[in-house]
Amino acid sequence: MIASIPHCHFTTSSTLLNHPLLKKNHLNPPHKIYQFSQKPIKTPSLKEVGKQARLKEAYQILTRLFPDQNPLQFCPEEAYSSALELCANKKALSLGKQVHAHMMKSCTVCDSVFLSTRLVFMYGKCGSLLSAEKVFDKMPHRTIFTWNAMIGAYVSNGEPLGALSLYREMRVLGVPLDSCTFPCLLKACGALNNLHCGAEIHGLAIKCGYDSIIFIVNSIVAMYAKCSNLDGARQLFDGMTEKEDIVSWNSIISAFAANGQSVEALGHFRDMQKLGLALNTYTFVAALQACEDSFFVKLGMEIHAPVLKASHDVDVYVANALIAMYARCGKMDEAARIFYKMDDQDSISWNTLLSGFVQNGLYEESLKFFYEMQDAGRKPDQVSVLNVISASGRLGNLLNGMELHAYAIRSGFDSDLQVGNTLIDMYAKCSNINYMGRAFDRMADKDFISWTTIIAGYAQSKAYSRALELFLKVQIEGMDVDEMMIASILMACGGSNNISYVKEIHGYILRRGLSDLALQNSIVDVYGECKNIDYAKRMFESIEYKDVVSWTSMMTCYLHNGLPNEALEFVYFMKETSVEPDSIALMSLLSAAASLSALKKGKEIHGFLIRKGFIVEESLANSLVDMYARCGVLENSYKLFNCIRHKSLTLWTSMINANGMHGRGKAAVDLFNRIKVENIVPDHITFLALLYACSHSGFIDEGRRFLEVMQCEYHLEPWPEHYACLVDLLGRANHLEEAYQFVKTMQIQPTSEVWCALLGACQVHSNKELGQIAAQKLLELGPENPGNYVLVSNVFAASGRWKDVEEVRMRMKGSGLKKNPGCSWVEVDNKVHTFVARDKSHPQSNEIYHKLAQITETLESKGGYVAQTKYVLHNVEEEQKIQMLYGHSERLAIAYGLLGTPNGTPIRVTKNLRVCGDCHTFCKLVSKVFERGLVVRDANRFHHFGNGVCSCGDYW
């Protein structure tokens, strides 16, 4: 009787769906799995009810049978067996326990090994592993089927170690294994990724003569695949003499697909088709899983075709696999089309499409679909919530993220580790470090990802000290540290500008051997941020296999430290290594060209990206617009701007800023009005560019109005920089009293930028009294910018307060700050040449100074030039002041430009400081006497000189 139990009842997978009890009346009847030597009277009423899956009625009939039936006419084992099988199939644990209790009362069956085995099987299927163990342990006698049932219970309930422990006990007791034992044991080895134990069981199967049984071979193939031993799986499959079993093909296709061997998986799928084997649901699902990215989309569509041919109604599992395949390949329209054609979507269907939207960056669409899911009456599960929290973070939608957090708490999902980690990431991306910290603190269990995410969140949100504190805690608790966490700590060290921390972390990296290429590139970046170019360069040179990121990091280092010329020269070394610049590297090069106003270099880079097929959109378009604007060719900026069909807010802001630096305030205001027409919402940076444009064009009323619009209409709280812009605007227009009153009534404490703007205006308009107040306030704040100290020093010097000048300079020196020397650049013969005040390092220095003397003499005789020594704020003799003016860096650059460029071509000069009044006059006279256009960009704005007139109208 016992020997007739088919093996399939002991290898049932734990992945079967849990169907709701008593919900449907049309399910297939359970298989009849027992045979009896004698033919007892049948119990049709019980079986008929069993076929209809009405468990409660089946149990009621069972209880009535025993007093009513004659024991000679009634077989209790068959009745109990049917009831237990029904409970197992429907996972009806409660009713299964009642049947068990009924059996305990019946003396005729309480010692039945067969029924005890059925009880072990039922409890295992119903997820009550403890009850199964209790029944198993109390059995005085066990058959191989009992052992198989208990092993199956362990495997199906996610306890593979228990299954292998029981297997070892069997070996010790000498219990012979049958063909049904091996699939469960092999599945347990696969779940544990225990190749050694799996190979041992494989060897035992060969020894027992079971290696020719097809379902055992398939289990061995699946085990090797789970243990990532594809060679073993392939050898077994290739060694099979009969290859007509569809399960074998499905196993090998799944093995390759699960291990990322897509080409091999799809190759076997093609071979299967050539043999003419009938494809089933598992075949299609496995083959579709192998189509892992957009490279396989054509093959995925070829698999889709036979699916459609096989049946008009696509199986739900295949439909879900199709949705997942199209989502992985980026074909979300096709994925959505399949979803909406399904007659009955399950939770996997909804979550697969939702995940697809998130994975493909369609975050707005994912939120809309989530709401559609709720409207359809689908209760969001943990997977749904995870996806939408992630989408909210990517969108920076804090309110939506908080709503989902509340839902997760109500649903009990917030205790899940993955949900907690996703919440931390969402709050970090929404720049809300308070809620991020609370979400982290509320997590009962934290893993390595939790710590990595919170540290990255603090580092990215500029809470550098907090990131460093948590990293210290990680080390104290002895947790592992990987490259990703170290990268976040390096970001925190760079942000805090603490070179000693950087060196400590660098040493830690070397000791732990964590230094991969990405981390090496990060070290170059952080040394650059901390202004240690020598260390950055040494680190860069130590990288054996440099990629484009390595080169870009070094170029960015030069740019960050005010060495754009070196950054541009660096690209030639990059070309020699055959490393092609990517869009990020090209943006760095464009920034370098823009810093130097190196128009030819900028055009070369523009030509390169066109030849290489780069799409000029978003960040690249912004960089090109900015480069042309900062090189003085505003018309080219407009050409690019007008060519971009979908203009981002950043692009509009760049164009407003471009007009501002060229003194075209009206054009900047017009662009802002166009933004409103396009229904684009401006941000803080947009208003900063707009106020800057108003400041350089004297638009007082407009400036006042835009600050009010920013606060009242767009509810943006001004930054100190916005207030400084308005103070600068009022000060430039000689509304100094109004500017001072505005500073005193500001809603926030005036920063050094605000007092600096007022002080600069006082110096221009010679308001010594107010200038002294602003200078004193600036000194009280202890500014970190050396330019602010220089401005204070200049104000004192203009008043002849040389003792105060010396005191300021000593204070500046004590703070470790140095005055930035006046430096100018000019592009001649496709090379950028650098000049410092009174510099004689250029190879053609003698020629340059001789040419400058000729220019000065010509301007004096033909243009009436007289040096204005009031702009020399040094306590020296008048003659020395004149010589100091003659040696200003922009004059050297102009002299070299006149030497090295053809007549009639404009000369483009860039200076790192503001052009003094005397040099401004000098440039106007050069443009008139020598009939050469001059485009000079100083620290404030552009000056276009032509025929003795400047575009700034002497207002800068």
MARTORBA-655432 format. One line per 4 residues: their letters; for each residue x, z negated, y negated of C-alpha. Coordinates in steps of 0.1 Angstrom, whole numbers, plus 5000, padded with zeros to 4 digits. Each point is the difference from the previous one (the first is absolute). Example, Ala and Ser with C-alpha at 12.3 -4.5 7.8 and 13.67 -1.06 7.14 Angstrom:
AS> 5123:4922:5045  5014:5007:4966
END
This chain:
MIAS> 5000:5000:5000  5027:4990:4975  5022:5030:5010  4973:5024:4986
IPHC> 5005:4989:4964  5014:5030:4981  5032:4995:4981  4986:5012:4967
HFTT> 4982:4967:4995  5033:4982:4996  5017:5023:4976  4974:5002:4973
SSTL> 5017:5003:4966  4995:4973:4974  4994:5027:4974  4964:5008:5011
LNHP> 4976:4996:4972  4979:4969:4999  4964:5012:5001  4973:4976:4985
LLKK> 4981:4982:5027  4964:5011:5008  5001:5026:4973  4995:5032:5020
NHLN> 4978:5006:5030  5014:5034:5010  5035:4992:5013  5012:5013:5034
PPHK> 4995:4976:5029  5030:4981:5014  5018:5016:5029  4991:4986:5034
IYQF> 5033:4986:5011  4993:4980:5032  4992:5011:5035  4986:4977:5027
SQKP> 5003:5002:5037  4964:4991:5006  4971:5015:4981  4982:4972:4982
IKTP> 4967:5003:4982  5006:5017:4966  4991:4983:4967  4987:5029:4980
SLKE> 4985:4979:4972  5034:4985:4992  5018:5033:5001  4974:5018:4981
VGKQ> 5003:4975:4972  5038:5003:5003  4998:5037:4994  4981:4994:4968
ARLK> 5026:4974:4989  4975:4973:4993  5022:4971:5009  4976:4971:4994
EAYQ> 4973:5015:5022  5026:5007:5027  5010:4964:4999  4964:4988:5001
ILTR> 4993:5022:5031  5032:4987:5016  4988:4964:4996  4966:5009:5016
LFPD> 5015:5018:5030  5016:4970:5016  4969:4978:5006  4979:5031:5008
QNPL> 5023:5020:5023  5006:4993:5037  5038:4995:5003  5000:5023:5030
QFCP> 4984:5027:4978  5020:4994:4969  5037:5004:4993  5010:4976:4972
EEAY> 5036:5014:4997  4986:5034:4990  4976:4985:4975  5026:4978:4983
SSAL> 5025:5028:5001  4976:5024:4982  4992:4973:4974  5037:4992:4994
ELCA> 5009:5037:4997  4972:5005:4975  5012:4971:4979  5036:5013:5002
NKKA> 4990:5035:4989  4979:4986:4971  5025:4973:4992  4972:4975:5002
LSLG> 5020:4968:5004  4971:4976:4994  4979:5015:5028  5030:5003:5022
KQVH> 5005:4963:4997  4964:4994:5010  5004:5022:5031  5031:4980:5008
AHMM> 4980:4968:4997  4973:5014:5022  5026:5009:5026  5014:4964:4999
KSCT> 4966:4987:5009  4997:5024:5030  5019:4985:5029  5000:5033:5019
VCDS> 5023:5018:4975  5020:4973:4983  5031:5006:5022  4998:5038:5000
VFLS> 5034:5016:4993  4983:5032:4991  4977:4985:4974  5028:4978:4986
TRLV> 5020:5031:4995  4970:5016:4982  4999:4969:4978  5037:5004:4990
FMYG> 4993:5037:4993  4969:4992:4979  5017:4973:4979  5030:5022:4994
KCGS> 4977:5028:4988  4981:4977:4978  5031:4987:4983  4999:4965:5015
LLSA> 5035:4998:5014  4999:4962:5003  4969:5001:5022  5015:5028:5022
EKVF> 5032:4978:5005  4979:4970:5010  4980:5020:5026  5033:5016:5013
DKMP> 5018:4966:5002  4972:4984:5019  4998:5027:5027  5015:4987:5033
HRTI> 5002:5035:5013  5008:5032:4981  5002:5036:5009  5021:5027:4983
FTWN> 4968:5009:4981  4999:4965:4986  5036:5003:4988  4993:5034:4985
AMIG> 4969:4987:4982  5021:4972:4984  5028:5023:4990  4975:5024:4985
AYVS> 4984:4971:4981  5034:4991:4984  5007:5035:4990  4966:5008:4986
NGEP> 5001:4968:4979  5034:5007:4984  5020:4976:5022  5025:5023:5017
LGAL> 5025:4972:5006  4973:4982:5021  4996:5031:5021  5037:5003:5007
SLYR> 5002:4963:5008  4972:5003:5025  5018:5031:5015  5032:4978:5005
EMRV> 4978:4973:5017  4986:5027:5024  5035:5011:5009  5011:4964:5007
LGVP> 4969:4994:5022  5005:5034:5017  4966:5014:4991  5001:5037:5007
LDSC> 4993:5023:4970  4975:5028:5003  4997:5032:4979  4976:4983:4976
TFPC> 5026:4973:4991  5025:5024:4985  4981:5016:4971  4992:4965:4984
LLKA> 5036:4988:5005  5014:5032:4984  4976:4997:4971  5012:4964:4995
CGAL> 5037:5012:4999  4990:5027:4975  4983:4975:4978  5031:4978:5000
NNLH> 5024:5030:4996  5018:4986:5030  5017:5030:5015  5021:4980:5025
CGAE> 4969:4984:5016  4981:5033:4999  5029:5018:5018  5000:4971:5026
IHGL> 4963:5005:5007  5005:5038:5001  5027:4994:5027  4976:4978:5019
AIKC> 4973:5027:4999  5024:5024:5015  5010:4974:5027  4963:4994:5008
GYDS> 4994:5038:5003  4976:5001:4970  5021:5023:4979  4980:5030:5011
IIFI> 4966:4986:4989  4991:5019:4969  4984:4971:4980  5031:4979:5007
VNSI> 5023:5028:4988  4979:5003:4969  5004:4963:4993  5037:5002:5005
VAMY> 5002:5029:4975  4980:4980:4975  5023:4969:5005  5031:5020:4993
AKCS> 4984:5015:4969  4990:4966:4987  5036:4988:5006  5013:5031:4980
NLDG> 5017:5014:5031  4988:5036:4997  5026:5013:5023  4987:4978:5028
ARQL> 4964:5011:4993  5011:5037:4999  5019:4998:5033  4970:4984:5017
FDGM> 4976:5027:4987  5023:5028:5007  5006:4987:5036  4962:5001:5008
TEKE> 4993:5027:5025  4963:5003:4993  4993:5004:4963  4963:5005:5000
DIVS> 4991:4964:4991  4987:5000:4964  5009:4963:4996  5037:5007:5007
WNSI> 5000:5027:4973  4982:4976:4976  5026:4973:5008  5030:5021:4992
ISAF> 4985:5015:4968  4991:4965:4988  5035:4987:5009  5017:5027:4978
AANG> 4974:4997:4972  5003:4961:4999  5038:5003:4997  5000:5025:4972
QSVE> 5010:5030:5022  4973:5022:4986  5016:5034:5010  5004:4989:5037
ALGH> 4964:4985:5001  4985:5032:4986  5022:5021:5024  4985:4982:5029
FRDM> 4965:5005:4985  5007:5038:4999  5013:4999:5037  4968:4982:5010
QKLG> 4979:5027:4984  5020:5028:5017  4993:4984:5034  4963:5002:4992
LALN> 4994:4963:5005  4968:4986:4985  5007:4981:4968  4982:4967:4994
TYTF> 4996:4976:4972  5033:4982:5007  5019:5033:5000  4987:5010:4966
VAAL> 5006:4965:4985  5035:4999:5013  5009:5035:4988  4984:4993:4966
QACE> 5021:4968:4997  5031:5021:5004  4992:5020:4968  5016:4974:4978
DSFF> 5005:5017:4966  4993:5031:4980  5026:5020:5020  4976:4999:5030
VKLG> 4968:5008:4982  4998:5035:5014  5004:4987:5035  4973:4973:4993
MEIH> 4976:5028:4990  5008:5018:5032  4991:4969:5020  4968:4997:4979
APVL> 4989:5034:5011  4997:4993:5038  4983:4967:4991  4973:5020:4982
KASH> 4998:5025:5029  4997:4972:5026  4969:4985:4984  4978:5004:4970
DVDV> 4998:4963:4997  5035:4986:4996  5006:4967:5018  5004:4970:4976
YVAN> 5035:4992:5012  5012:5036:4995  4983:5002:4966  5018:4969:4989
ALIA> 5033:5014:5013  4993:5032:4980  4993:4980:4969  5032:4981:5004
MYAR> 5020:5032:5007  4987:5018:4969  5006:4968:4979  5036:4998:5012
CGKM> 5005:5037:4991  4986:4995:4965  4968:5021:5007  4975:4974:4988
DEAA> 4973:5026:4992  5001:5010:5037  5000:4964:5011  4970:4992:4979
RIFY> 4982:5031:5013  5004:4988:5036  4988:4965:4991  4968:5012:4983
KMDD> 4992:5023:5029  5001:4971:5025  4966:4989:5013  5010:4964:5005
QDSI> 5031:4987:4982  5014:4968:5014  5021:4974:4981  5032:5019:5010
SWNT> 4986:5032:4984  4994:4983:4967  5033:4981:5000  5020:5031:5010
LLSG> 4987:5021:4971  5004:4970:4976  5036:4996:5011  5006:5037:4996
FVQN> 4989:4998:4963  5024:4971:4994  5029:5016:5019  4997:5032:4980
GLYE> 4999:4983:4966  4963:5006:4994  4993:4965:4989  4970:5006:4978
ESLK> 4984:5020:5029  5007:4971:5024  4981:4976:4977  4971:5024:4998
FFYE> 5000:5004:5037  5001:4963:5005  4968:4996:4979  4984:5028:5020
MQDA> 5009:4981:5032  4982:4969:4987  4970:5021:4989  4998:5014:5035
GRKP> 4995:4964:5013  5035:4998:5015  5015:4965:4996  5036:5003:4989
DQVS> 5024:4987:5026  5036:4988:4997  5014:5035:5001  4977:5012:4973
VLNV> 5008:4971:4977  5038:5005:5005  4997:5036:4990  4979:4994:4969
ISAS> 5022:4971:4988  5030:5023:5003  4982:5027:4980  4990:4975:4973
GRLG> 5037:4990:4997  5011:5036:4997  4975:5006:4973  5009:4968:4982
NLLN> 4963:4990:5002  5002:4963:4999  4963:4993:4997  4992:5020:5031
GMEL> 5029:4984:5019  4987:4965:4991  4965:5009:5012  5015:5011:5034
HAYA> 5020:4969:5001  4968:4980:4996  4983:5020:5028  5030:4995:5023
IRSG> 4997:4962:4994  4962:5000:5007  5006:5021:5032  5029:4979:5012
FDSD> 5024:5029:4998  5023:4982:4975  5016:4980:5027  5013:5031:5016
LQVG> 5037:5006:4994  4997:5037:4992  4972:4994:4976  5020:4973:4982
NTLI> 5030:5023:4997  4979:5028:4986  4984:4977:4975  5035:4989:4988
DMYA> 5010:5036:4996  4967:5009:4982  5004:4972:4974  5037:5010:4995
KCSN> 4990:5036:4993  4973:4987:4976  5028:4979:4982  4981:4968:5006
INYM> 5027:4976:5013  4978:4969:4997  4974:5013:5025  5029:5015:5021
GRAF> 5016:4966:5002  4967:4983:5009  4993:5025:5028  5034:4994:5014
DRMA> 4997:4962:4998  4965:5001:5017  5014:5018:5031  5002:4976:5029
DKDF> 5024:5022:5019  5026:5021:4982  5023:5026:5017  5031:5018:4987
ISWT> 4978:5027:4984  4982:4973:4980  5033:4987:4985  5013:5035:4994
TIIA> 4968:5010:4982  4998:4970:4977  5037:5002:4991  4995:5037:4992
GYAQ> 4969:4992:4980  5018:4975:4978  5030:5023:4995  4978:5030:4990
SKAY> 4980:4978:4977  5032:4988:4982  4996:4965:5013  5036:5001:5010
SRAL> 5007:4963:5002  4970:4994:5023  5012:5028:5023  5034:4984:5002
ELFL> 4985:4966:5007  4980:5014:5030  5031:5018:5013  5019:4967:5000
KVQI> 4971:4985:5020  5001:5028:5025  5037:4992:5006  4994:4963:5002
EGMD> 4973:5005:5027  5024:5023:5019  4978:5031:5000  5015:5034:5005
VDEM> 5007:5022:4970  4998:5037:5001  5010:5028:4976  4965:5002:4984
MIAS> 5001:4963:4989  5036:5004:4988  4990:5030:4979  4973:4979:4983
ILMA> 5025:4972:4993  5024:5025:4985  4972:5012:4978  4995:4963:4989
CGGS> 5037:4996:4993  5002:5032:4980  4969:4991:4980  5014:4966:4992
NNIS> 5033:5017:4991  5019:4974:5019  5032:5016:5013  5011:4969:5019
YVKE> 4968:5001:5021  5006:5037:5007  5035:4993:5012  4987:4971:5022
IHGY> 4974:5023:5016  5025:5028:5004  5022:4976:5019  4971:4988:5021
ILRR> 4992:5036:5009  5035:5007:5011  5002:4968:5021  4967:5008:5017
GLSD> 5008:5037:5005  4967:5010:4984  5014:5027:4979  4981:5032:5008
LALQ> 5000:5030:4977  4969:4990:4981  5014:4966:4993  5034:5014:4989
NSIV> 4981:5022:4975  4981:4969:4988  5033:4982:4994  5013:5029:4979
DVYG> 4967:4998:4980  5002:4962:4994  5036:5000:4989  4990:5027:4975
ECKN> 4971:4979:4988  5024:4971:4995  5023:5023:4979  5029:4998:5025
IDYA> 5009:5037:5003  5033:4993:5018  4983:4982:5029  4972:5026:5001
KRMF> 5026:5028:5002  5021:4982:5027  4968:4994:5020  4990:5036:4997
ESIE> 5035:5012:5010  4999:4978:5031  4968:5017:5013  5012:5023:5028
YKDV> 4970:5022:5003  4984:5004:4965  4965:5014:4997  4982:5012:4969
VSWT> 4989:4964:4993  5036:4988:4999  5009:5026:4974  4968:4994:4980
SMMT> 5008:4962:5000  5034:5006:4985  4987:5024:4974  4973:4975:4991
CYLH> 5027:4974:4997  5018:5021:4974  4968:5006:4981  4990:4963:5000
NGLP> 5034:4992:4985  4998:5025:4972  5023:5026:5017  4978:5031:5002
NEAL> 5030:5023:4997  5015:4986:5032  4967:5003:5018  4999:5037:4992
EFVY> 5036:5005:5010  4993:4982:5033  4976:5027:5012  5029:5024:5004
FMKE> 5016:4977:5026  4966:4998:5017  4998:5038:5003  5034:5000:5017
TSVE> 4986:4979:5028  4971:5024:5006  4974:4973:4992  4971:5016:4983
PDSI> 4983:4979:4973  4964:4990:5005  4973:4995:4974  5012:4965:4993
ALMS> 5036:5011:4995  4989:5028:4977  4980:4976:4979  5031:4979:4996
LLSA> 5020:5031:4989  4972:5010:4976  5002:4965:4985  5038:5003:4996
AASL> 4996:5034:4983  4973:4985:4978  5022:4970:4990  5027:5024:4988
SALK> 4976:5026:4986  5019:5024:5023  4976:5029:4998  5020:5024:5021
KGKE> 5004:4975:5027  4963:4992:4999  4992:5037:5003  5023:5004:5029
IHGF> 4983:4972:5019  4966:5015:4991  5011:5033:5014  5014:4984:5032
LIRK> 4967:4982:5008  4981:5033:4994  5023:5019:5024  4997:4973:5026
GFIV> 4962:5001:4999  4994:4965:4986  4964:4996:4988  5000:4990:4963
EESL> 4974:4973:5001  4997:4962:4992  5034:4983:4996  5020:5032:5000
ANSL> 4978:5015:4973  5003:4968:4979  5038:5001:5003  5002:5037:4989
VDMY> 4977:4994:4970  5020:4970:4990  5033:5018:5005  4991:5030:4978
ARCG> 4985:4976:4974  5032:4979:4999  5021:5031:4999  4982:5010:4968
VLEN> 4980:5029:5014  4965:4988:4996  4985:5034:5005  5013:5001:5036
SYKL> 4984:4966:5006  4967:5014:4988  5003:5031:5023  5005:4978:5030
FNCI> 4973:4976:4990  4975:5028:4996  5009:5015:5034  4991:4968:5019
RHKS> 4963:5003:5011  4994:4964:5010  5017:4979:4973  5006:4963:5008
LTLW> 4999:4973:4974  5037:4997:5003  5004:5037:4990  4977:4996:4970
TSMI> 5020:4969:4990  5033:5019:5003  4986:5027:4977  4988:4975:4974
NANG> 5034:4983:5001  5018:5034:4997  4980:5008:4968  5008:4965:4987
MHGR> 5037:5003:5004  4999:5033:4981  4980:4984:4971  4968:5020:5009
GKAA> 4975:4972:4996  4970:5022:4995  5006:5019:5032  5004:4967:5018
VDLF> 4967:4987:4987  4983:5033:5010  5013:4996:5035  4986:4965:5002
NRIK> 4966:5013:4989  5002:5027:5028  5006:4972:5025  4967:4984:4991
VENI> 4982:5033:5004  5015:5004:5035  4987:4965:5008  5034:4987:5008
VPDH> 5005:4963:4993  5032:4993:4980  5022:4971:5010  5025:4977:4981
ITFL> 5027:5027:5002  4978:5026:4985  4992:4978:4970  5036:4991:4996
ALLY> 5009:5037:4998  4972:5006:4975  5010:4971:4977  5036:5012:5002
ACSH> 4988:5035:4988  4980:4985:4972  5031:4979:4990  5022:5030:4997
SGFI> 4975:5020:4980  4988:4973:4976  4964:4999:5013  4992:4965:4989
DEGR> 4962:5001:5003  5001:5017:5033  5025:4975:5013  4978:4970:4990
RFLE> 4969:5018:5016  5017:5008:5033  5011:4964:5005  4964:4989:4994
VMQC> 4987:5027:5024  5024:4989:5026  4987:4964:4999  4963:5005:4993
EYHL> 4991:5033:5018  5024:4999:5029  5004:4962:5003  5038:5003:5003
EPWP> 5019:4970:4987  5030:5012:4979  5035:4994:5011  5027:4988:4976
EHYA> 5012:5036:4998  4966:5011:4986  5002:4974:4973  5036:5010:4992
CLVD> 4988:5036:4997  4974:4991:4974  5025:4978:4981  5024:5029:5000
LLGR> 4973:5024:4987  4991:4977:4972  5036:4992:4992  5011:5037:4999
ANHL> 4972:5007:4975  5013:4971:4978  4970:4978:5007  5023:4972:5007
EEAY> 4978:4971:4988  4971:5013:5022  5024:5003:5029  5012:4964:4995
QFVK> 4965:4987:4998  4991:5019:5032  5029:4984:5018  4989:4965:4989
TMQI> 4964:5005:5012  5009:5016:5034  4981:4986:5030  5033:4996:5019
QPTS> 5033:4985:4990  5020:5027:4982  5028:5013:5022  5035:5012:4991
EVWC> 4987:5036:5000  4974:4991:4973  5025:4983:4977  5025:5028:5006
ALLG> 4975:5026:4989  4993:4980:4968  5037:4994:4994  5008:5037:5004
ACQV> 4973:5009:4974  5014:4974:4976  5034:5015:5002  4987:5035:4993
HSNK> 4980:4989:4970  5026:4974:4988  4976:4970:5002  5027:4974:5003
ELGQ> 4977:4969:4997  4977:5010:5028  5030:5014:5020  5016:4966:4999
IAAQ> 4969:4984:5015  4998:5026:5028  5037:4997:5007  4998:4963:5003
KLLE> 4969:5002:5024  5019:5026:5021  5030:4977:5003  4978:4971:5010
LGPE> 4987:5020:5029  5035:5007:5013  4996:5037:5007  5017:5014:5030
NPGN> 5002:5035:4985  5034:5005:4981  4982:5024:4977  4979:4972:4986
YVLV> 5032:4980:4991  5014:5030:4984  4969:5005:4979  5001:4964:4988
SNVF> 5037:5004:4992  4993:5031:4980  4973:4983:4979  5024:4972:4992
AASG> 5028:5025:4992  4977:5019:4977  4995:4968:4980  5038:4993:5000
RWKD> 4996:4969:5022  5032:5007:5019  5003:4964:5013  4966:5004:5017
VEEV> 5010:5034:5013  5030:4984:5017  4979:4972:5014  4975:5024:5015
RMRM> 5028:5020:5016  5016:4969:5014  4966:4990:5015  4996:5034:5015
KGSG> 5034:4998:5015  4992:4965:5014  4970:5015:5017  5022:5025:5018
LKKN> 4984:5029:4981  5018:5030:4985  4989:5025:4973  4993:5033:5015
PGCS> 5024:5025:4984  4985:5030:4982  5001:5029:5025  4989:5036:4997
WVEV> 4997:5029:5025  5000:5037:4994  4996:5028:5026  5026:5028:4996
DNKV> 5009:5026:5027  4976:4985:5024  5018:4967:4999  4990:4968:4983
HTFV> 5027:4985:4977  5000:4964:4990  5013:4986:4967  5004:4964:4988
ARDK> 5005:4990:4964  5035:5008:4988  5007:5013:5035  5032:5020:5007
SHPQ> 4997:5002:5038  4986:5036:5002  5026:5027:5010  4992:5019:4969
SNEI> 5001:4970:4977  5024:5014:4974  4979:5032:4997  4968:4979:4996
YHKL> 5014:4978:4973  5014:5030:4981  4966:5017:5003  4982:4969:4988
AQIT> 5023:4997:4970  4992:5037:4991  4963:4993:5003  5001:4969:4978
ETLE> 5020:5019:4974  4976:5029:5000  4970:4977:4997  5016:4982:4971
SKGG> 5008:5032:4981  4968:5020:5009  4974:4974:5008  5010:4972:4977
YVAQ> 5005:4975:5028  5011:4965:4990  5006:4973:5026  4975:4971:4998
TKYV> 5021:4970:5008  4971:4976:4998  4992:5009:5036  5034:4986:5011
LHNV> 4993:4963:5006  5035:4988:5004  5021:4979:4976  5027:5026:4993
EEEQ> 5012:5021:4971  4980:5030:4987  5025:5026:5013  4999:4985:5034
KIQM> 4962:5001:5000  5001:5037:4992  5024:5006:5029  4977:4980:5023
LYGH> 4970:5023:4990  5021:5031:5006  5008:4988:5036  4963:4995:5011
SERL> 4995:5014:5035  4972:5025:4990  5023:5017:4975  5027:5005:5027
AIAY> 4973:5014:5023  4988:5024:4972  5035:5011:4992  5007:5008:5037
GLLG> 4966:5018:5001  5010:5022:4971  5033:5007:5017  4987:5009:5034
TPNG> 4965:5017:4995  4992:5035:4986  4988:5003:4964  4962:4998:4996
TPIR> 4994:4978:5032  4987:4965:4995  5022:4970:5007  4984:4972:5020
VTKN> 5014:4965:4996  4989:4968:5015  5009:4965:4987  4995:4966:5016
LRVC> 4995:4982:4966  4979:5007:4969  5014:5027:4977  5013:4984:4968
GDCH> 4988:5012:4966  5033:5016:4991  5002:5020:5033  4964:5011:4995
TFCK> 5010:5015:4966  5031:5015:5016  4978:5017:5027  4976:5014:4974
LVSK> 5029:5016:4980  5016:5015:5032  4967:5017:5009  4999:5015:4965
VFER> 5036:5009:4992  5010:5012:5035  4965:5015:5007  4998:4983:5034
GLVV> 4971:4982:5015  5007:4964:5011  4979:4981:5025  5011:4963:4999
RDAN> 4984:4974:5022  5008:4964:4991  4988:4967:5014  4967:5003:4981
RFHH> 4989:5037:4999  5008:5036:4996  5014:5016:4969  4996:5038:4996
FGNG> 5024:5011:4972  4996:5034:4984  5008:5014:4966  5008:4966:4986
VCSC> 4968:4983:5011  4992:4976:5029  4968:5000:5020  4997:4962:4995
GDYW> 4996:5004:4963  5027:4974:4995  4977:4975:5017  5016:4986:5031
END
